[in-house]
Amino acid sequence: MILFVFEGGKAEPTVFDSIGKLFLPNEELCVVKCRHDLPTLYSNLRANGYDLFRSLPFEDNGVILPKDKRLDTLFSQVFLFFDYDFQNRIGTQKVNNILDEMLDFFDDETENGKLYINYPMIESLKYTKEIPDADYWKYVATRDECAKHLFKGKAERFAYAQAKAFRFIDLDKTDKETVKNNWESLKIQNVCKAHYLVSGCNTIPSEKSTINQKSIFEAQKDKYVNTDEMVSILNSFPIFLYDYLK
């Protein structure tokens, strides 16, 4: 069984729905929606001795797990998806310190789990003027936009018609083949952008490990966050597909 842990209760499960149906149809999946941010998960983990399974709201998600087995033996892989949210009230530096520690701890899906980060948030997936978008590598979001809750609306207005409200990856609103092609395009432009962030090359890297989540985070801090209080817009769900699929 594969465990997917999402920050939000609506957008992330909506985005993941077509991934599960199109790319993981033969896998047994368990989805847990935390409905809280990364600093809160961090606080819960510290309170529970860094035991992820004791820190997750399984019951609140209607997930009933067998009591006669250790939870860490039930899941073959664990993936977590959270937003960067560098505008959090605790301050950017504290957010960075937490994420730095969390990315070190959650760096392997078959052990503690693997953490993926959306910059600045899940809505980055639809921040594209077309599919594919040749200018995607240029797009950034400021801390001020995120702090004033402007980015979500900006992303919806910026998105091309079929990307609005995530319709371009919604199997209920878009045909299966188009959704699959859209995911492929999203994968290419996000992976290329991640490579640009890390190495300056807007191309698919020769090695997947080049664009690991820690290297992306370090590049975001060095090139954008610490210098201009902004981030390079990037979504982790297409990068997950690149990492996970052979």
N, C-alpha and C positions, 0 to 999 in steps of 0.2 A: 504494500500500500504506500502511496506517495502522499505526503502531507504538504498542503499549500496554505500558508498563513498570510492573510492580507490585512493591511492597515484599515482600510475602509469597508463599509458594509454594502456599498452600492456600486461605485465605479469599477473597482478592481475585480469583483466577481463578474461584472458585465463584460469587462475586457477579456477576462480569462475564459469565459464560457466557450467561445469558438476555438480557443487553443486546446482546451480539453477535448472537445468533440472532433476536431480535425486532426490533431497531432498526437493525442494520447488516448485514442478510442479503446485500446485494449488494456489500459492501466486502471487499477482500482485507485480512485482519488478520494482524499478527505480534505475538505475546505473549511478553514476556520477564519472567521472575520473578527478581528480584534476590536474594531471601532475606536481605536485610540492610536496616538502617534508613537514614534520610536522612543522618545525619552520616557514615556509611560511604560513601554515594554521593558526598557532598560531598568527602570525602577522595580518593576515586578520581578524581573530576573534576579536582581540583587537581593530582593526580599526572600526569594525562594532558592538561594544557593546556586544560581545559574542553572536551574533545572527548567528548561523550556516548557516541558509538558505540564509541570505544575503551575506555570505562569500563563497558560493559554485558557481562554473561556470555552472549553469543549462543550459543556452542558448548555451554555447560553446559545450555542450554535446547533443544539439538538443532536450533538454527536455523542452517542452512547458507546463507550469503549469497554471491552471485557475487563473485569476486575481481577481476573486470575492471571493476568499477564503484565509484565513491565511495559510501560508505554513506549520506551525507547526500542523495544523489540518489535513493535507493531509496524513501524514505518521504515521502509527501505531507503527512502530519501525524504528530505525536508527542505522546502524552499520558502523563504520569507520575502515579501515585497512591501517596501515602505517608501514614503516620500522623504526627500531631503529636508524640506521645511526649515530652511536656514533663518526664516523670519520668526521662529518660535520665541515666545516670551522669555525663555531662559537665556537667550542670547546666542549668537552664532558660534562663539568660541566654545561654549558648553555643548552645543549641538555637535560641533566638530569633534570634541573630545569623546563624546558618547559614541559617535559613528566610527571613529578611529578604533575604539575598543571593540565595538560590535562586529566590525568587518574582520577583525583578527579572530574573533571567537567563532563567528558564523562564516567559515570559509570553505566548508566541505559538506555537500548535501548528504553524504553517507555517514557523517559523524555528528557534529553539533547542529548542522544545517547550513544552508547557504543563503546569505542575505543579498537581495538586489535592491538598488536604490533608484527611484525616479527623480530626475532633476527638472524643475523644482518639485513637481508633483505628478500624479497619474495623468493629468490632462495634457502633459507634454506629448502623449501619443498622437493626439489629433492636431498638434501644432505643425501643420503641413499645408502648403498652398495647392499641392497636387500630389499625385502618386506616380512615379517618384518625384521628389522635389530637389532640384539641383542646388538650391540655396540652403538646404536644411542645415548644413554644417555651420552656417553663419549665425543661426538664431540664438538669442540669449534672453534671459529674464532677470530683472533686477530684484534686489531684496525689497525695495520699496513697493514694487508691484505686488509682491507676495504678502507683505505686511499689511497692505491696504485691501487685501482680498480681491485684487484686480486681475490676477493672472488667469483664473478659471474663465472669467468672462472674456478676457482677451483671447484666450485659446479658442473658445467657441466661435468668436467673431472672425478670427484669423483662418480657421479651418475651411478648406474647400467644401462645397455643398455636401458631398457624401460622407465627409469626415465628421460633420457636426453631430453631436450626441453619440459619437462612436458608431454611427450607422455603417461605416465602411467595413467593420469587422463584426457586425451583428447578423447572425444567421437567420434571424426572424425578419430582417429587413433587407438583406442583400443575399444574392444567390451564392451557393457554396463555393463555386469555382472562383468567383470574383473575390470573396473573402480570403480564400487561400492565396490568391495572387497578391492581394493587398498586404497580407502578412509577410509575404516574401519581399515585397518592396520596402515595407517598414523595417524588416530585418536588415536589409542591405543598407538603408540610409542611416539607421541608428548604429549599426556596427562600424560603418565607415566613419561616422562622426566620432564614435568612441576612440577609434584608431587615430583620428586627427587630433583629438584632445591629448592623447598619450604621446604620440610620436610626431605630429605635424603632417601626417599623410592621410588624406581623405580617401582611403582605400580599404578593402578587406585585408586584415592582417594575415601574414603567412602562418602565424601560430595563434590559436585561440587564447592562450594564456596571456598574450600581450595586453589584452583589454580586460583583465580581471577587475573586479569591483573595487579593490583597494587602489589599483593604479589609476582608475578613472577618478576616484575621490581625491587622490593626491593632486592630479592634474587640475581638477576643478578648483581646489583651494589655491594652488600656486598661480594659475593663469587667470582666474576670474574672481573667486570669493574674496581672497585676501588683498587683492589689488583694486577691484572695482565694485565690490559688493554686488556681484551678479553671478549667475551660473550659465553654463552652456546648456541649452535645452536638450534633454536626452531621456529616452524612455527605456526601462529595463526589460519589459516583456519581450520585445523583439530580440534583445541580447540574450535573454534566457533561451529563446528558440534556437539561436545560433549556438549557444553553449550545449544545449541538451540534445538537439537532433544531430544525428550522424550525417 
